[in-house]
């Protein structure tokens, strides 16, 4: 009797081959249950250093550690069977030198089973990307707004407006030339994102960029509406789970205070539950 073969997990070569084809669907995930949900539809799941802000309450991604990324990467890996998992390299774990980047990226790959790492930066990170790729570590690049550098970028501002677009284009060309298999374009003007997408031979993944990119990525908590305090322009709410959760908690609290929960069907007795 024939058996259905398990789905092959996507890898860097599969993602790169999607250049100009069906757009890549990408989301972040930080836990096993969310990874299981994302795996059903996503081509790539990013364990983003955004976990620091989304789950740990930090004001930026800067306090995130390598150990945190590995822990969440291990959790996400348990929930994936098809989607490629990419893990962010946190601030301070790769900028010092290509050798430092390799040591830490190799640890991430070995301890999480990730298919690739992602690091921020353009031309100045090209040598590091090349160093990693030549040693067997696939790299997803990230140019435009690079959140780890928000202190030097003047905050979370659009990057590449007007004449500044030449630098973002040069950054994208540099990371593609260094061997990155794809590149995130964050918060850049749509016409610049379209130009970059047409200019380089690796897939572009937009976040606050253009529908013309080779794929799109969002922070999953943003698109599910799990909190309402902050909503970037580029986020579309596909659900409003914060409101649903608040209502459920309110109802639970009311029932506990009124002693209507737990009801008879929620408690154990000698007659109905002998074991």
TARA-V914272 format. One record per pair of residues at least 12 apart in sequence whose C-alpha atoms are under 10 Angstrom apart, sorted by the first residue. I is the first residue (numbers start at 0). J is the second residue. Records with the same first field share a line. If there is no record, write none. Layout:
I = J, J
//
This chain:
5 = 80, 81
6 = 80, 81, 82
7 = 80, 81, 82, 83
8 = 42, 43, 79, 80, 81, 82, 83, 84, 114
9 = 42, 43, 80, 81, 82, 83, 84, 114
10 = 42, 43, 81, 82, 83, 84, 85, 113, 114, 115, 137, 180
11 = 43, 83, 84, 85, 114, 115, 136, 137, 138, 139, 179, 180, 181
12 = 137, 180, 181
13 = 42, 83, 180
14 = 42, 43, 83, 180, 181, 201, 202, 214
15 = 179, 180, 181, 200, 201, 202, 203, 213
16 = 180, 200, 201, 202
17 = 181, 201, 202, 213, 214
18 = 180, 181, 196, 197, 199, 200, 201, 202, 203, 212, 213, 214
19 = 196, 197, 200, 201, 202, 203, 211, 212, 213, 214
20 = 202, 213, 214
21 = 213, 214
22 = 42, 202, 203, 204, 210, 211, 212, 213, 214, 215
23 = 41, 42, 43, 202, 203, 204, 205, 212, 213, 214, 215, 216
24 = 37, 40, 41, 42, 43, 44, 82, 204, 213, 214, 215, 216, 217
25 = 37, 38, 40, 41, 42, 43, 44, 45, 82, 83, 84, 204, 205, 214, 215, 216, 217, 218, 219
26 = 38, 40, 41, 42, 43, 44, 45, 46, 47, 215, 216, 217, 218, 219, 220, 222
27 = 41, 43, 44, 45, 46, 47, 48, 49, 50, 75, 84, 85, 86, 216, 217, 218, 219, 220, 221
28 = 44, 45, 46, 47, 49, 50, 71, 72, 74, 75, 76, 78, 84, 218, 219, 220
29 = 44, 45, 46, 47, 48, 49, 50, 53, 54, 68, 70, 71, 72, 73, 74, 75, 76, 219
30 = 46, 50, 70, 71, 72, 73, 74, 75, 76, 77, 78
31 = 71, 72, 73, 74, 75, 76, 77, 78, 79
32 = 74, 75, 77, 78, 79
33 = 74, 75, 78, 79, 219, 220
34 = 46, 74, 75, 76, 77, 78, 79, 80, 82, 84
35 = 75, 76, 77, 78, 79, 80, 81, 82
36 = 78, 79
37 = 75, 78, 79, 81, 82, 219
38 = 75, 78, 79, 80, 81, 82, 83, 84
39 = 79, 80, 81, 82
40 = 81, 82
41 = 79, 81, 82, 83, 216
42 = 81, 82, 83, 84, 214
43 = 81, 82, 83, 84, 85, 114, 214, 215, 216
44 = 75, 76, 79, 81, 82, 83, 84, 85, 86, 216, 219
45 = 72, 75, 82, 83, 84, 85, 86, 87, 113, 115, 116, 117, 216, 217, 218, 219
46 = 68, 69, 71, 72, 73, 74, 75, 76, 84, 85, 86, 87, 88, 113, 116, 117, 218
47 = 60, 68, 71, 72, 85, 86, 87, 88, 89, 117, 218
48 = 60, 61, 62, 63, 64, 65, 67, 68, 71, 86, 87, 88, 89, 90, 117, 146, 147
49 = 61, 63, 87, 89, 146, 218
50 = 63, 67, 68, 71, 87, 218, 220
51 = 63, 64, 67, 68, 89
53 = 218, 219, 220, 221, 225, 226
54 = 220
59 = 146, 147, 149
60 = 89, 90, 146, 147, 148, 149
61 = 89, 90, 91, 146, 147, 148, 149
62 = 89, 90, 91, 147
63 = 88, 89, 90, 91
64 = 88, 89, 90, 91, 92
65 = 87, 88, 89, 90, 91, 92, 103, 104, 106, 107
66 = 89, 106, 107
67 = 89
68 = 86, 87, 88, 89, 107, 111
69 = 86, 87, 88, 106, 107, 108, 109, 110, 111, 112, 113
70 = 107, 110, 111
71 = 86, 111
72 = 84, 85, 86, 87, 107, 108, 110, 111, 112, 113
73 = 107, 110, 111, 112, 113
74 = 111
75 = 111, 112, 113
76 = 111, 112, 113
77 = 111, 112
82 = 114
83 = 113, 114, 115
84 = 111, 112, 113, 114, 115, 116
85 = 107, 108, 111, 112, 113, 114, 115, 116, 117, 137, 138, 139
86 = 104, 107, 108, 111, 112, 113, 114, 115, 116, 117, 118, 138, 139
87 = 104, 107, 115, 116, 117, 118, 119, 138, 139, 140
88 = 100, 103, 104, 107, 116, 117, 118, 119
89 = 103, 117, 118, 119, 147
90 = 118, 119, 146, 147, 148
91 = 147
92 = 104, 118
93 = 118, 119, 124, 127
94 = 118, 119, 120, 123, 124, 127
95 = 127
96 = 124, 126, 127, 130
97 = 124, 125, 126, 127, 128, 129, 130, 131
98 = 127, 130, 131
99 = 127
100 = 118, 127, 128, 130, 131
101 = 127, 128, 130, 131, 132, 134, 135, 136
102 = 131
104 = 116, 117, 118, 131, 136, 137, 138
105 = 131, 134, 135, 136
108 = 136, 137
113 = 136, 137
114 = 136, 137, 138
115 = 132, 135, 136, 137, 138, 139, 179, 180
116 = 131, 136, 137, 138, 139, 140
117 = 137, 138, 139, 140, 141, 179, 181, 182, 183
118 = 138, 139, 140, 141, 142, 145, 147, 182, 183
119 = 139, 140, 141, 142, 143, 144, 145, 146, 147, 148, 182, 183
120 = 140, 141, 142, 143, 144, 145, 147, 148, 167, 170, 171, 173, 174
121 = 140, 141, 142, 143, 145, 166, 167, 168, 169, 170, 171, 172, 173, 174, 175, 177, 182
122 = 142, 166, 167, 168, 169, 170, 171, 172, 173, 174, 176, 177
123 = 170, 173, 174
124 = 140, 170, 173, 174, 177
125 = 140, 170, 171, 172, 173, 174, 175, 176, 177, 178, 179
126 = 173, 174, 177, 178
127 = 174, 177
128 = 140, 173, 174, 175, 176, 177, 178, 179
129 = 174, 175, 176, 177, 178, 179
130 = 177, 178
131 = 177, 178, 179
132 = 177, 178, 179, 180
133 = 177, 178
136 = 179
137 = 178, 179, 180, 181
138 = 174, 177, 178, 179, 180, 181, 182
139 = 174, 175, 178, 179, 180, 181, 182, 183, 202, 203, 204
140 = 170, 171, 174, 175, 177, 178, 179, 180, 181, 182, 183, 184, 203, 204
141 = 170, 171, 174, 179, 181, 182, 183, 184, 185, 203, 204, 205
142 = 158, 166, 167, 168, 169, 170, 171, 174, 182, 183, 184, 185, 186, 187
143 = 156, 157, 158, 159, 164, 166, 167, 168, 170, 171, 183, 184, 185, 186, 187, 188, 192, 208
144 = 156, 157, 158, 159, 167, 183, 184, 185, 186, 187, 206, 207
145 = 158, 183, 184, 185, 186
146 = 185
155 = 186
156 = 186, 187
157 = 185, 186, 187, 188, 207, 208
158 = 184, 185, 186, 187, 188, 191
159 = 186, 187, 188, 191, 192
160 = 187, 188, 190, 191
161 = 188, 191
164 = 187, 188, 190, 191, 192, 194, 195
165 = 191
167 = 184, 187, 191, 192, 195
168 = 191, 192, 194, 195, 196, 198, 199
169 = 195
170 = 195
171 = 183, 184, 192, 195, 196, 198, 199, 201, 203
172 = 195, 198, 199, 200, 201
173 = 199
174 = 199, 201
175 = 199, 200, 201, 202
176 = 199, 200, 201
178 = 201
179 = 201, 202
180 = 200, 201, 202, 203
181 = 199, 200, 201, 202, 203, 204, 213, 214
182 = 196, 199, 201, 202, 203, 204, 205, 213, 214
183 = 202, 203, 204, 205, 206, 208, 212, 213, 214, 215, 216
184 = 196, 203, 204, 205, 206, 207, 208, 209, 212, 215, 216
185 = 204, 205, 206, 207, 208, 209, 216, 233
186 = 205, 206, 207, 208, 209, 232, 233
187 = 205, 206, 207, 208, 209
188 = 207, 208, 209
189 = 205, 207, 208, 209, 210, 211, 212
190 = 208, 209, 211
191 = 208, 209
192 = 204, 205, 207, 208, 209, 210, 211, 212
193 = 208, 209, 210, 211, 212, 213
194 = 211, 212
195 = 212
196 = 209, 211, 212, 213
197 = 211, 212, 213
201 = 213
202 = 214
203 = 215
204 = 216, 217
205 = 217, 233
206 = 218, 233, 234
207 = 231, 232, 233, 234
208 = 233
209 = 233
216 = 234
217 = 233, 234, 235
218 = 234
219 = 234, 236, 237
220 = 236, 238, 239, 240, 241
221 = 234, 235, 236, 237, 238, 239
222 = 234, 235, 236, 237, 238, 239, 240
223 = 235, 236, 237, 238, 239, 240, 241
224 = 236, 237, 238, 239, 240, 241, 242, 243
225 = 238, 239, 240, 241, 242, 243, 244
226 = 239, 240, 241, 242, 244
227 = 239, 240, 241, 242
//
